[in-house]
Amino acid sequence: MAKLSVNINKIATLRNARGGNTPNVLQCALDIERFGAQGITVHPRPDERHIKYKDVYLLAEGLTTEFNIEGNPREQKFVDLVLKVKPAQVTLVPDSGKQITSDHGWDTIANKEYLMDIVQLFKSNNIRTSIFVDANLKMIEGAKATGTDRIELYTESYAHHYSSNKEEAIKDFVAAASLANQLNLGLNAGHDLSLQNLKYFAKNIPNLLEVSIGHALISDALYYGLENTVQMYLRELK
C-alpha cells in the first residue's frame, strides 16, 4: 500500500486569510497523523503565501510521521531551511515564485549538473531526495543520472483526462513507473489526485511508494470532516 502524505498548504492559506492562528496548522497536522496519514507535506514558497518558514520548524519538532518538504532548491533560503530541519524527504520542484501551483516537472537533462550537486548535498545530510518529473521516459532516465533516491510523477494530466478516458490517461504513467522500477528509483506521485481517480491510479502503478495530496483532500474535508476524509483516502489506496 502506498503511503498517504497530506499536503497542508491549504490549511495555512485559510489561516493566513485572517491572520492569527486559526486554524492551527501544527495541531491540524498532528490530527492528520492521528487519523492515519503516514506523512505530512509542505511546500513553502518565497512569499510565504501559505506555509510560513516558521511553520516548518514547528512541524519538524512535533511530527512523528514522515515529513516531506517540497520546493525549488534554486532558492537559497529553501536550501538552508531543509538543511536545518533535516526532514525525512525533500522533493525538488522547479516552480517559480509567481506560479499559483506547480505545473511542470524538471528537465533533468538540461539541469543534470545542477541536480547532481543539490541531490548530493541533501543526501550527504541523510535527507532522502525526490525529483518532481513529468511522465516522460527521457526525464526519468535523466533523474536516475542525478543520483536521486526517488522521483515524484506530476499527475495533473492523468487527473485531467481521467473522466474521459482513464485507460488512455494512465498509459504514460504506467510506462514511467515501469521504467522507474527498472532503474531502481523509488516512486512517488502527486497533483490533482482525488477520491475520484486515486484508486485506479494506485491499482495500476507498480510499486507506488507515496502519494502527496493536498487541495482535493482539504476541500473534501469541508464536506466529510477531516478525520473521515483522511480515512476515505486511505481506503482508496488499499
N, C-alpha and C positions, 0 to 999 in steps of 0.2 A: 504493500500500500504506500502510495506517495504521501509524503508529509504535507500538511497544510500550514503554510506560513501566512499569517494575516497582515496585510499592509494597513497600517493605522493612520496613514496620512490624512484621510478624510475626517477622522475624529479630531485631529489637530486643526483642520480647516474650520470645523464647526466651532471649536473653542476660540480660535482667533477672530472669528466674526464679531464677538462681543468683548474680547479681552478677558481678563480674569483667568480662572482655571476650571471652567465648566464647559464641556465635560472634562474630567481629569484624565489626561492622556495616559499617565502611568497606571492609574487604577483600572482603566479600560483594558490596557494591555495585560495586566495581571489577571483580570477576569477572563479575558480571551484564552489565556493559558489554562486557567482553571476549568474552562468549558471544554477543553480538549485539544485546542490547536497545538501543534508541535513546534511552532515558531512564530516570531514577530518580525515583520519587515518595516523599515522606514526608508524614506528617500528624501533626505534633507537637501534643499536647494539653496543657492546663494542668497535669495531674497527672503528665505525663511517664511514663505507664504503659508506653509502648513507646519510640518515638523520643524521645530527650532533646535539649534545645536545644543542648547541646554537640556532639551528633552532627551536627546540621545544619551547624555551622561547619566541622567536619572534612570532611564530604561536599562542601561547597561548594569547599573547597580542592583536593580530589582528583579530582572527577568531570570527565570530558571530554565526556560527552553532555549532553542537556538535563536540567536539574534542575527539578523541579516540587514546590513546597511547597503543601500543602493546609492549610486551617484556617479558623477563624472570625475574621474581622477585627475583631469587636467586642472581642476580647481584645487589649489594647494591647501586651502582651508579644509576641504573634504579629506584629502590625504592625511593631514595632521590629525583630524578627528578620528579617522579609522585606526590610525596607529596608536592613539591614546586609549581608545576604547577596547580595541582588540576583540571585535565580535567573532562569532563562530564563522561567519561568511561575509565577504564583501562582493557585491555584484557591480561590475563596471558597466556603466550605461553612458552612451555618447550623446546625451542631450545637452541643449544649451539652456541658459537661464531664462530665455523667453518662451520656451515650449510650455504648453499647458500640461502635457503629459508626454512620456516617452513615445516616439513614433517610428523608430528605426533601430536596427542593430548596428554593431561595429562593422566597418570594413576592416577585417582582421588582416588582410593582405597589405593594404596601403599603410596601416598603422602597426605593422608587425613589430618593428624595433621598439617603438614606444610601449606597446602592450607587454612585450617580453620584460622590459625593465620594471614596469609597475607591478606586474604579476609577481616577479621575483622579490620585489620589495615587500609586498604583503605576505607572500608565502614564507619569507625569511623571518617574519614576525608571527608565524604559526596561525595565520588567518587564511582560511580556505577561500580561493578565488573562483568567481564565476563571471563569464563574459556574456553580455546580452547580444544575441545574434538573431538575424532572420533565418528562416528555414531554407538556407542556401548552402549547398554542399561545399562549395569553394570556401565560403566564410567559416564553415565548421572545420574544414581542413586547416585553414589559417589559424583558427583558435587553438587547435592542437599544437601548432608550431610555437605558440607563445608560452607553453608550459602551464596553462591554466588547469585547474582541477576540474572545473565544470563549465558548461555553457547553460544559459537560460534562453530558451526559444521564445521569441516575440510572437505571441499568438493572436494578434489583432486580426490578421487576415482570416485565420480559422474561424474566429468568432463571428466575423462579418458575413462570411459565406455559409455558415453552418445551417441556417434555416432554409436556404435554397437548395443546397446540395452538400450534405455533410460528408459523403464519401469523397467527393472531389476536394472539399475544403481541407480535409485532413491528410490528403495524399502526400504533399510535400513534407509534412511534419513526421509522418511515418518514415519516409526516406531519410530525413535529417536525423531522427532518433536512431535508426539502424546504423547509420554511419558513425554517430557519436559512440554507440556501443562498440563498434569495431575498433574505434580509436581509443577505447578505454577512457572516454570523457564522461564524467558524471552529467546527468541530465535534469535540469530544472525547466520550468515553463511559467509564463505569466503574461497577462494583459488581456482584459476583457473576457476572461474565463468566468463562468456564471453557473447558476443552478441549471440552466437550460442546456449548456453544452459541455459541462465538466465531465460527466460520467463517460460519455462517448470518447472524449479525448483521453482520459486516463486509461480506459479499457484498451485503446488501440495503440498507445505509445509504449513501446517496450522499455522496461527498466526506468520508468519515470521516478525520480527521487523526491521531487518537491514542486509544489505549485505555490506561487505567490499571488494572492488575491486580495484586492482592497475595495475598489469602487463598488463593484457589484455586491460584495458581501455586506459592506456597511449600509448600502442602500436597501438591501433585503431586510436588514435588521430593523429598519423603520417600521416594517410590516409584521415581521415574525418575532422580533425581540433578539437581542444579541446572542444569548445562550442558545436558543433554539436554532438560530441561523448558523452558528458555528457547527452545531451537531448535524444540521442538514447538509452542509458542505462536506463534512467528514463522511457521511453516509454515501455521498456521490463518489467518493474516492475508494470506497471499499468494493 
